[in-house]
């Protein structure tokens, strides 16, 4: 029976972060995943494919050639990126002598897992420490037949062989809104069904309004405060029956209503490891489960369920393993990136949150249509919005809607992370930005806000 210092279960961002940190510290490490190829759900089914598909759609829209391209042609673009990412990650493990075990791991006892190998058979492995980084999967209600080819989720959407003429997306969270943009960009008729009263309620209201407006302007039909009654598929499509007595028939139904942690069938319960109703594993501040030498990181522990945060959590867990302590935790201001068309990114507080806390704040805005760089590139739709304390000028929140929002946000994040006077609106007023750039939006927004408090 092979023995390791650390066995990491799951090869997504969380698993990769843990494995690399542990092996660099001199530990003997193995990484185990039931995926046929390294990279986890992030690389093969989630983040990378959807963002590659989105980018391909955006490029074709800008060229005016989207109507001549088949859905599978766009999928092929995503596949090429997946292969590059997979090759890159395989190289990480080969160069650092990390053993890769292909199969599904299940705990036999506190220090032993039995792996049902992908190529057949079973093999037991022992380790001093384990890091569970198995990710999550789309939530499936029992009354919906997900084996039907006309009913898909974020894992199976890439398997569609035809170009859908119409699709109903049930669930208007991040995944639902992103795919609504992608499919509408491909000239597919899109119905976006939201079980709540507004889209992405965790965002700033002004950004929510902008997203809703642009989705509708692009032809997405949004229905708020709706719940499904039943789903009836047939060979030609799917009929969604809503409790409001509406009936919607489209080529496909895309279920995008929540996710569940991949913690089942791992033998965790018999070890006394606590799992909630959505499959999330309970951990402490060091990412330890109820069994101290078994850690869990990434989507399988729930919030914030971001690839970037998962990688950091993996590193922090491994640091605790090798050093016995870790003073590192996720940064206070984790940016949100939503890859709709246009994209959204934000960090810090919203207007609603500041109002509820009775914080005196002011707003600085920069509209992309006024920026020379945006005019040059043609990406003039968008806004950068800075929320700051009306008296101290401390930056409290930054919200961006428009092309490259997920890149632009990091400038503001860096300043917000500074302590004391380092986090101040005047940084943007007094800093010289390259011209023309999108980063200049910070100076424009800061001056706009400063004018409000100096009037």
Buried (B, 14 or more C-beta within 10 A) or exposed (E): EEEBBBBBBBBBBBBBBBBBBBBEBEBBBBBBBBBEBBBBBBBBBBBBBBBBBBBBBBEBBEEEEBEEBEBEEBBEBBBEBBEEBBEEBBEBBEEEEBBBBBBBBBBBEEBBBBBBBBEEEEBEBBBBBBBBBBBBBBBBEEEBEBEBEBBBBBBBBBEBEEBBEBBBBBBBBBBBBBBBBBBBBBBBBBBBBBBEEBBBEEBBEBBBBBBBEBBEEBEBBBBBEBEBBEBBBEEEBBBBBBEEEEEBBBBBBBBBBBBBBBBEEBBBEEBEBEBEEEBBBBBEEBBBBBBEBBBBBBBBBBEEBBBBBBBBBBBBBBBBBBEEEBEEEEEEBBBBBBBBBBBBBBBBBBBEBBEEEEBEBBBBBBBBEEBEBBEEBEBBBBBBBBBBBBEEBBBBBBBBBBBBBBBBBBBBBBBBEEEEEEBBBEBBBEEEBEEBBBBBBBBBBBBBBBEEBEE
